[in-house]
Amino acid sequence: MNLTVGKIPKKVIIYTIPVILTALVQLLFNAADLVVVGQFCGSASVAAVGSTTSFTHLFIELFLGFATGVGASAARAIGANDGDRLSKVIHTSVPLALGSGTVMAVAGILLSKPGLRLLNTPADILDLATSYIQIYFAGIPAMLVYNFGAAVINANGDTQKPLRYLTISGIANIVMNVIFVVAFRLDVVGVALATTISQCISAGLVVLNLMKRTDASRLDLRHLCFDKDALRQIVAVGLPTGLQNSLYPIANMTIQSYINALGSLAVAGCSAGTSVAGFVGAFVSNYYTTSLNFTGQNYGAKKVKRIYSQARYCLLFASITGAVVSALAILFARPLLGIYLTDSPAAIEEGLKKVYVMFPFYAVTAVTSVLTGVLRGIGISVPPMVISIFSIFGVRMLWLFIMIGILGFNNLYVIQASFSVSWTIQALLVAVTYFYYKKKILVPMESAAGS
């Protein structure tokens, strides 16, 4: 799909739907783990898998940020019809994914148990959580290869193939979950193995797609190398993005430690609630990918008015989608949590506290997702990172310090409210930043193109 021509509302919808569906399928990896162990192993296993989320994301999000750098660099090269630059980006991204993924896998396996102890993971689930996380980390190199490759395919305007590949691997994941847990009785080890193998399947399919292409996005394994200029472009956007994304799990690890201190029921309830929240958030946050690649292609083609227009439509669609999906999730929260928690009504009650406090604010995150995509599409990545440091880390930690450390209100309602407060402040700051750089970069570019 050429994003520099055609009716923008229609293209935004056609482009975004597969991106959202891809994210939903990807979320099924962890959700399938929770559902299967919840159905066949009990709430302790659900808590064990859920307690690892913040720790694994701490490692993963830093390097997944480079996928944004790959996508933004590829989109700008495509918009400018620069095939040589595009090829260099692609052949740099694959060794970057493999190298960083291997380092992360080794570090994660070695640090998993000490890290879980630092998070105050309850003793009754510590061994189960450690077994799950160590096998999960073994699949990180494949996860990065998939995400880097999918970023290139998305930058070309094709969001359907990544969806197709992830659907295949997602189905394989669910089938293997059932086989390993029900037939072989491997508990959390079984679901971790299924997830790792599925990551390898999706990575292999993306690599095959890139190798079979006949355009400038074709991958030739003989030409893999680190091109200095391409790597600099990827890092310029990817490093601030990764640092920003890694702040979320750092803040969430602190939040998780407060939740862990409330006991296994609170951990299980919030683990299920976090999984449901991931699906709700996917309907909003993935307009970021649309905005990023629309902006990247049109910035490369110097079509500034289309950047403004796509931002408005993405904001409109993301806000409406977020409001509707959040309302439905709140309405059906109890049966949704019951899918994960089959043996503990008390754990479901704990999960409902998360739902009622967080979910009404998902529509607010549309502003952050869409306008951050615009900023990174034009190469502005550090300011959104700084805003995240302040909003996601600073505001949340300050909220917890005041509400729990000083005032002593240590309960799930207060803990989960830290998300709602930080989301609102972040959206306001990102909007101000967008208008500043619109005036500084896009308006002059529009004037120059008009003259």
Protein Blocks (a to p, Z undefined) as FASTA:
>chain_A
ZZkgcjfklmmmmmmmmmmmmmmmmmmmmmmmmmmmmmmnojklmmmmmmmmmmmmmmmm
mmmmmmmmmmmmmmmmmmnopaklmmmmmmmmmmmmmmmmmmmmmmmmmmmmmmmmmnop
afklmmmmmmmmmmmmmmmmmmmmmmmmmmmmmmnopaklmmmmmmmmmmmmmmmmmmmm
mmnonmjmlmmmmmmmmmmmmmmmmmmmmmmpcbfkbccfklgccdfklmmmmmmmmmmm
mmmmmmmmmmmmmmmmmmmmnojklmmmmmmmmmmmmmmmmmmmmmmmmmmmmmmmmmmn
opaklmmmmmmmmmmmmmmmmmmmmmmmmmmmmmmmmmmmmmbmklmmmmmmmmmmmmmm
mmmmmmmmmmmmmmmmnopaklmmmmmmmmmmmmmmmmmmmmmmmnopacfklmmmmmmm
mmmmmmmmmmmmmmmmmmmmmmmmmmmmmZZ
